[in-house]
Each structure stands twice: as C-alpha cells, then as structure tokens.
Amino acid sequence: MSVKAQVTGTVVSDGMDKTVVVAVDRWVSHAVYGKGQRRTSTFMAHDERNEAKRGDVVAIAEARPLSRRKRWVVTRVVTRARVV
C-alpha cells in the first residue's frame, strides 16, 4: 500500500466549481549561502462540497488525477479565514 502525501496550505482562489487553488509554503536553505528562503507551490485541489473559501487553511491529500491539473483533494478545513 502506498502512502499518500498530505500537506496544509492557504486557499488563494475559490472561483471555480468544486475546485480551490491552495498555496503551500516551505522553507529551504540556499545552496551556497545557507540562508533560509520561503518557497511557495500552488496546487489545484478538489473540494466536493465547496466549503473552503479564500483565506482558509486547509489540509489536502494526494489523489488520482481528477482533471488535467487537479491531483489533490481537500480533506478538511483546518481554520476558517477571519471575516472582516
């Protein structure tokens, strides 16, 4: 049985139906100078119930290909965005 990757990130777009774009930040060390750098990757994730909104922190997990760019699925909403 293969282990599926799971990451948490922030929803940056929710304009599509049943799809959100999630930005995942990670820290890497510069190859020469050693200074820490923040790198951001964006993933399109399937959100079956359209419950994740922009600014929410969500957990996503790897899945089978759902469309040309969707390879992740939203498993849960960790924290809701603050409504002003």
Secondary structure, 3 states (H helix, E strand, C coil): CCCCCEEEEEEEEEEECCEEEEEEEEEEECCCCCCEEEEEEEEEEECCCCCCCCCCEEEEEECCCCCCCEEEEEEEEEECCCCC
